[in-house]
Amino acid sequence: MVSSQGEIPTTYRREAPTMKLRNLIIAGAIAGSALTGLSMLGGNAEVSREANQKYAETCIRILNSDVIKGKPSACGKVNLQALPEEKQAEFATAEAKYKKEKAEADAKQKAKQEAERKAAAAAQAKFEAEGWFELSKGIYGRWCTNTCNKAEVIGNSSYWLMEVWAKDRAAGDIYAQINIMQNGVVTGWTNDTAFLDKGQRGVLTFQKYGLSNGAAYQAQLTKFNARGSW
């Protein structure tokens, strides 16, 4: 309130310095916060530089090792531009060494895989050329004469011979049966049994009982059971 003489009442004159003091305190607090913030930023920057240096050193050490174990994750965290020049050069040298060795290792692995593929293809071609066919999963057979491994029946015209190979698994007890065919007509049947462990070969002998002209007859496999374990 203003008095009739135009003077400011005493109560208002006392408040003015108090408001100025408050403003100074607030301004000081803001300035202090700013300084604290700058200090924290400086600390974080220092921590970041130290971390970057450690990432770079870890990456360089692993890339320079004699055993290729893949590029470490630390390499992806390196800020190359923030490193000293000499450390940048060291990093570049280690990375170049790693890329060169990896390319050589990849080329060797590719060549090895290609060689293995060719060897497998050649073995399969030979396998098929020898007349093998699958009788049951992992077990193969072929009709044969002098290629079988049972000497007492080699070349004997009174038998049909089938060699069986338990190539990939044990065959165990084997039962096989054939129809005897003449001009597409079934005229009889016969069977044979065997036992084979994994990797073993054996011969099934199907006798041509009382046939007047064995050459005019054909054998047709109708049953093949192998009860071996996988």
Helices and strands as residue ranges (DSSP letters): H 10-63, G 73-77, G 80-82, H 85-129, E 133-136, E 139-144, G 151-153, E 159-165, E 172-182, E 185-196, E 201-207, G 214-216, E 218-226
